[in-house]
Amino acid sequence: MQYNRDAAVAYADRWAYGRNPRFFDFSDLGGDCTNFASQTLYAGSGVMNYTPLYGWFYISANDRTPSWTGVNELYQFLVTNTGAGLQARVSTLAEIERGDIIQIRFKGGTRFDHSPVVMDVGMRTPETILLAAHSNDANCRPLSSYNYRELRPLHIVNVGE
């Protein structure tokens, strides 16, 4: 099944500065960025993975997997998933497409901190790649405007059924 990048970007554009009432807002509980990214990814795929603990799904604020709202857990799911739902690989900025995710690490350590959605790739440089995100709500924010130490571009390659 193919990932619908237009649907993902349209969803991110619609909800970048708002909150879809179908989903809990985690802004006051550590941030809403990966919840927003997951909503966007779901809008482009229409498939969740209901495997307890290690899948990727949202039913309610209290019935969801860690990968739905956790930066590093989303990464782990996307790059190891061989079942239902999205599958991704770590890529370069030169390979990134609209509807992909670029995870950002702001400070020291090994964990990444943020999961914005790619809205436009421009010339695939930090100055021309535009992102949408929650927590610090943004739409079409240049990647270069983030003060980051490391990037982890995640290119969606498939939607397993």
N, C-alpha and C positions, 0 to 999 in steps of 0.2 A: 504494500500500500504506500502511496506517495504522500509526503508531508505537504500540506497546502500552505505555502509561505505567504500568499496573499491574505488568506484568512487569519493567519497568526499576526501579521503586521496590522491588519485592520482592527483586530481585537486590541492589540497593544496601543494603537492610536486612540481608540475609543475610551480605554480605561486608564491611560497613563496618569491623568490628573484626577481620577475618581476611583471609586471602589464598586465593583460588581456585587450587588447584594446577595448573590448566590454563594459567595465565598466570605469567610471570616477575614477580618482585617487584622493582621498580626503586627501592625506598626508599633504597638505598645508592648509587644512581647518579643523583642529582639529584632524586629524588622519585617517588612512585607515584600522584600525584593524577590525572593525565590518563589513565594506564593504567586506573585504577579507573573514571574517567568513561567511557572508551571501552568497557570491559567492560559497564558499565551500559547504555550506549546500544545496544550490540550485543544485550544481553538483551531490549531493547524493540523491536528491529528485525529481528534475524536475518539481516541483509544486510551484507556487507562489500563494499568497492570495491577490486578487486585491480589497479588501475592502478598500475604501478611508480612509486615516488617521490611522486606526487601523489594517490594514492588514500587509502584508509583500511582497513587490514587488519592482522591479527596472525596469524602462523603459528607463530613462535617468537621468543625474545628477539632473535635475530639476523636474523630474516626478518619484518620489519614495516615499516610506513611511519612517517615522522616524525610524522604526524598522530595516530597511535595513542597516543603518549606525550608529545608536545610541546604545551604550552598554546596557543601562538600558531599552531602548525601545525594543530591541531584546529580552531581558529576558522576559519582560512583554508579548510580543506576543507569545513566545514559550510556556510559562507555562499557558497561558489562552486560547490559540487557540483551538477551537472545530470544525473549518471549514477546508477549503482547506489549504494545506501547513503543515509545520512541527509542531509537538507537542513534548514538552519535560517536564521533571520534574527535580527539583533540586535533586541531588543525592549525593553520597559520592565518594571519590576517589576510593574506593573498587568496585564501580559499573560502573565506567566510561569505555567507549569503544572508539576505534578508530573512528574518525569522529565526536565525541562529542565536546562540547565547555567547556572550563573552564574559567569563568570570574574572573578577578582579581581586587581587590581593593588595591591600593598602599598607600593611605594616609587616614587621618581621614575623617569623614563624612559618609554618607549613600550610596553614589553613587559608583558604580563600574567603573573602568577605562579602562579595556582591555578585549578583547575577542579572545584569541588564540584558535586554533584548535588542538585537540588531534591527534597526528600522531602515537604514540605507547604508550601502557600502561605499558610495562615492568612488574614490580612487584606491580604496582599501588601505588607507593610511590612517593613523590615529586622528589626524585633523579632519578627515572626510567621512569616517565611519560614524554614523549617528545612532544613538541608543535611546531606548525608553526604559524607565525603571520606577519602582516604588521605593519607599523608605525616604529617600530624598527624591520626591517625585520629579520626573523629567520626561520629556518627549523630544526626540531629535537633538539630544545633547551630544556634542562631539566627544568621542572617546578621549581625546587629548586633554579635555577639561578635567578629567579625574586625575588626582595625584596618586598614581599607582606604582607599586614595586614590581608587579608581575601580572601577566595576562594569561588566561587559559581559554582560547577560542574553542567553542564546541559546535561542530558542524553536524547538523542532523542529516543522517544518511538513509534512514529507513523508518517505517512504522510497521512494527510487527503486529500481526493479528492474533 
